[in-house]
């Protein structure tokens, strides 16, 4: 048991998909979440048979940030009637049967005329209703920058822009992304996680997998939470489309530890799994850290604390302690 689980943790620390994990594993399904609501006298608002269908029940957006050696950001002038003439990042919706990476490359080509290679995820943002935006960092490997003479329905033109005050933005939500991309350009070799892209594995549901980390006071050794369904695995729950991701996480932690769950912190994402071959679902792997020592955190049933090897424990502690060691996830309320 420990060897296989530790191998899984090593994989997600590298942003890799868990190919051997059973696809049907889910410790806290929508059906169970609805039952928990009903016990508190609340009426569920989502069917337990909810199915993620792209552009119908879920929306995945991709955005790409390309910063050149002059600290200029690649931007496009919008052609859409609702925001025509304003400026934004190359971005758009993921199409049916398209990987997130392919969607990002396509959007940049359509809107800027440039061919990019995406090197890492920069940030993930999500809102209830399962609207999720995946922002990538990329660099140019070909193509020609679109000019105003080549304006079409995708964009009016593309430009490298240094001073954002010189243009009118479609929305200010991209400012934190641009700031982060510029910081990444400068500091990626010093203090950033290794390049992480989307692991190619299909899912029929939208799932949240947890790597819950805690230290034992008596030994100072790192432990991770394991669940047992048909086999030992990292805890997994179904993301509720009627709630925010934070709300889903809170409900899952209460299910695992009881209503008095001690203080814990979602640290960021370690990996993302998606492939359109078998449905429009995906799986986000989140690092969660307990502040109290293990001796003060009771478990109410189906899980155990597993003491990791010292080598793996040290890797997890680095992720916990260092800034930019995980992919930040921003929940839009």
C-alpha positions in Angstrom: 0.0 0.0 0.0 2.5 2.7 1.0 4.7 2.2 -2.1 1.9 2.6 -4.6 0.5 5.6 -2.8 3.9 7.3 -2.5 4.4 6.7 -6.2 1.1 8.4 -6.9 2.2 11.4 -4.7 5.5 11.6 -6.5 3.6 11.7 -9.8 1.3 14.5 -8.8 4.3 16.5 -7.5 5.5 16.4 -11.1 2.1 17.3 -12.5 1.6 13.8 -14.0 -1.7 12.0 -14.3 -2.5 9.0 -12.1 -3.1 6.4 -14.9 -3.5 3.5 -12.5 -6.1 5.0 -10.2 -9.6 3.6 -10.6 -11.7 6.1 -12.6 -14.8 5.2 -10.5 -13.2 6.2 -7.2 -15.1 9.0 -5.5 -15.2 9.4 -1.7 -17.8 12.2 -1.6 -20.2 12.1 -4.6 -22.9 14.6 -5.5 -25.4 12.1 -4.2 -23.7 12.0 -0.8 -23.4 15.8 -0.7 -27.1 16.1 -1.4 -27.9 13.7 1.4 -25.8 15.8 3.8 -27.8 18.9 2.8 -31.1 17.2 3.3 -30.0 16.1 6.9 -29.7 19.8 7.6 -33.1 20.6 6.2 -31.8 22.1 2.9 -33.0 21.3 -0.5 -30.3 20.2 -3.0 -30.2 22.3 -6.2 -28.2 20.0 -8.4 -29.0 16.5 -9.7 -26.8 13.7 -8.3 -26.6 12.5 -12.0 -25.0 15.8 -13.1 -22.8 15.2 -16.2 -20.2 17.7 -17.4 -20.9 18.6 -21.0 -18.7 21.3 -22.6 -20.5 24.5 -23.5 -23.7 23.2 -21.9 -23.1 22.4 -18.2 -19.4 23.3 -17.9 -17.3 26.1 -19.4 -13.5 25.8 -19.8 -11.6 28.9 -20.8 -7.9 29.1 -21.8 -5.7 32.2 -21.8 -2.1 32.5 -22.8 0.5 34.9 -21.5 3.6 35.5 -23.6 6.1 38.0 -22.3 9.1 38.9 -24.5 12.6 40.0 -23.5 11.4 43.7 -23.5 8.8 42.9 -20.8 6.1 43.4 -23.3 2.9 41.3 -23.2 1.3 39.8 -26.3 -2.3 41.2 -26.5 -5.1 41.4 -28.9 -7.7 44.0 -29.9 -11.1 42.6 -29.6 -13.4 42.3 -32.6 -16.6 41.2 -30.8 -19.3 43.8 -30.9 -19.7 43.9 -27.1 -16.1 44.9 -26.5 -14.8 45.9 -30.0 -11.6 48.0 -29.9 -10.7 47.0 -26.4 -7.6 45.0 -25.5 -7.3 41.6 -23.8 -5.1 38.5 -23.6 -5.5 35.9 -26.3 -8.1 33.7 -24.8 -11.3 31.8 -25.5 -13.5 28.8 -24.9 -12.3 25.2 -25.2 -14.1 23.4 -28.0 -15.6 19.9 -27.9 -13.0 17.1 -28.3 -10.1 19.5 -27.7 -7.4 19.3 -25.1 -6.8 22.4 -23.0 -3.3 22.7 -24.5 -4.5 22.5 -28.1 -7.2 25.1 -27.3 -4.6 27.5 -26.0 -2.4 27.1 -29.0 -5.4 27.5 -31.4 -6.7 30.6 -29.7 -3.3 32.4 -29.9 -2.9 31.5 -33.6 -6.4 32.6 -34.5 -6.2 35.9 -32.5 -2.5 36.9 -33.0 -1.2 35.0 -36.0 1.6 33.6 -33.9 2.4 30.0 -33.1 3.2 29.4 -29.4 4.5 26.6 -27.3 2.9 26.5 -23.8 5.4 25.7 -21.2 3.5 25.7 -17.9 0.2 26.5 -16.2 0.4 29.9 -14.5 -3.0 30.0 -12.6 -6.4 28.5 -12.4 -9.6 30.5 -11.7 -13.0 29.0 -11.1 -16.5 30.1 -10.4 -19.7 28.2 -9.5 -21.5 26.7 -12.4 -18.1 25.0 -13.2 -16.7 28.0 -15.2 -12.9 27.4 -15.1 -10.1 29.4 -16.7 -6.7 27.9 -17.2 -3.9 30.4 -17.8 -0.7 29.2 -19.5 2.7 30.7 -20.1 4.0 30.4 -23.6 6.7 31.5 -26.0 6.6 32.2 -29.7 7.9 29.5 -32.1 6.5 30.8 -35.4 3.9 32.7 -37.3 3.5 36.4 -38.1 2.0 39.1 -35.8 -1.5 40.0 -37.0 -1.8 43.6 -38.3 -5.0 45.8 -38.6 -5.0 44.9 -42.3 -5.7 41.3 -41.3 -8.6 42.1 -39.0 -11.3 39.3 -38.8 -14.0 38.0 -36.5 -11.3 36.7 -34.1 -9.5 40.0 -33.5 -8.8 43.4 -35.0 -5.0 43.1 -34.5 -2.3 41.9 -32.1 0.5 43.9 -30.5 3.3 43.6 -28.0 2.4 46.1 -25.2 4.6 47.2 -22.3 2.5 50.0 -20.7 -1.1 48.8 -20.1 -2.1 52.4 -19.4 -1.8 53.1 -23.1 -4.7 50.9 -24.0 -8.3 50.4 -22.9 -8.7 46.9 -21.4 -11.8 44.8 -21.9 -11.6 43.9 -18.2 -9.1 44.4 -15.4 -9.3 40.7 -14.4 -6.2 40.0 -16.5 -3.9 42.5 -14.6 -3.0 40.0 -11.8 -2.3 37.4 -14.5 0.0 39.8 -16.4 1.8 40.7 -13.2 2.3 37.1 -12.3 3.6 36.2 -15.8 6.2 39.0 -15.7 7.3 37.8 -12.3 7.6 34.3 -13.7 9.7 35.5 -16.6 12.2 37.0 -14.1 12.2 34.5 -11.3 11.3 31.1 -12.8 14.8 29.7 -12.4 15.0 30.8 -8.7 11.9 30.0 -6.8 9.1 28.6 -9.1 7.6 25.1 -9.4 8.8 23.1 -12.3 6.9 23.4 -15.6 3.4 21.8 -15.1 1.0 21.2 -18.0 -2.2 19.3 -18.0 -1.9 15.6 -17.6 -3.7 13.7 -20.4 -6.2 11.5 -18.6 -10.0 11.5 -19.3 -12.7 11.8 -16.6 -16.4 11.5 -16.7 -16.9 13.8 -13.7 -15.3 17.0 -12.4 -13.2 15.9 -9.4 -11.1 17.3 -6.6 -8.3 15.1 -5.3 -6.6 16.0 -2.1 -3.0 15.7 -0.8 -3.6 16.5 2.8 -0.3 17.1 4.7 0.3 17.2 8.4 3.3 16.7 10.7 3.5 14.5 13.8 4.7 16.5 16.8 6.4 13.6 18.5 8.6 12.6 15.5 8.4 15.7 13.2 7.6 13.3 10.3 5.2 14.1 7.5 2.0 12.2 7.1 -0.6 12.3 4.3 -4.3 11.3 4.4 -5.3 8.1 2.7 -8.8 6.8 2.0 -9.9 3.2 1.3 -12.7 2.4 -1.0 -11.6 -0.6 -3.2 -8.0 0.3 -2.6 -5.9 2.8 -0.7 -5.8 6.2 -2.5 -5.7 9.9 -2.1 -9.2 11.3 -1.1 -11.3 12.3 -4.0 -14.7 14.2 -4.2 -17.0 15.4 -6.9 -16.9 19.2 -7.3 -20.4 20.6 -6.8 -21.4 22.9 -9.7 -23.9 24.7 -7.6 -21.3 25.8 -5.1 -17.9 27.4 -5.1 -14.8 25.2 -5.0 -14.1 26.4 -1.4 -17.6 25.3 -0.4 -17.0 21.9 -1.9 -13.7 21.6 -0.1 -15.2 22.6 3.2 -18.0 20.0 2.9 -15.5 17.3 2.0 -13.2 18.1 4.9 -16.2 18.0 7.3 -17.1 14.6 5.8 -13.5 13.4 6.5 -12.9 15.0 9.9 -16.2 16.0 11.3 -17.8 19.4 12.0 -15.0 20.4 14.2 -12.3 20.0 11.5 -9.2 22.0 12.7 -7.6 24.9 10.9 -6.3 23.9 7.5 -5.2 25.8 4.3 -5.7 25.0 0.6 -2.2 25.7 -0.7 -2.7 25.4 -4.4 -2.8 22.8 -7.2 -0.2 20.2 -7.8 -1.7 18.7 -11.0 -4.6 18.9 -13.5 -5.9 15.9 -15.5 -8.1 16.3 -18.6 -8.6 14.6 -21.9 -11.7 14.7 -24.1 -11.6 11.1 -25.1 -14.1 9.8 -22.5 -16.1 12.8 -21.4 -15.7 16.5 -20.4 -14.7 16.0 -16.8 -11.4 16.7 -15.2 -9.5 16.3 -11.9 -7.8 19.0 -9.9 -5.2 17.8 -7.3 -5.0 20.2 -4.4 -2.4 20.4 -1.7 -4.0 21.0 1.7 -2.0 21.7 4.9 -3.1 21.3 8.5 -1.8 23.9 11.0 -2.2 21.8 14.2 0.0 18.7 14.7 -1.4 15.3 13.8 -2.0 14.4 17.4 -4.7 17.1 17.5 -6.6 16.1 14.4 -9.1 13.2 14.8 -10.3 11.2 11.8 -13.9 10.0 12.0 -13.8 6.8 9.9 -12.8 5.8 6.5 -9.3 7.4 6.3 -5.9 6.9 7.9 -2.7 9.0 8.2 0.2 7.5 6.3 3.7 8.3 7.4 5.7 9.1 4.3 9.3 8.3 3.6 11.6 11.0 4.8 12.5 11.8 1.2 8.9 12.3 0.1 8.1 14.2 3.3 10.9 16.7 2.6 9.6 17.2 -0.9 6.1 17.9 0.5 7.5 20.3 3.1 9.3 22.3 0.3 5.9 22.7 -1.5 4.3 23.8 1.7 6.9 26.3 2.7 8.0 27.9 -0.6 6.1 30.6 -2.4 5.1 29.7 -6.0 5.6 26.0 -5.3 2.1 25.1 -6.5 -0.3 26.5 -9.2 -2.5 29.1 -7.5 -6.2 28.6 -7.7 -8.5 31.7 -7.4 -12.1 31.1 -6.5 -14.4 33.8 -7.9 -17.4 34.2 -5.6 
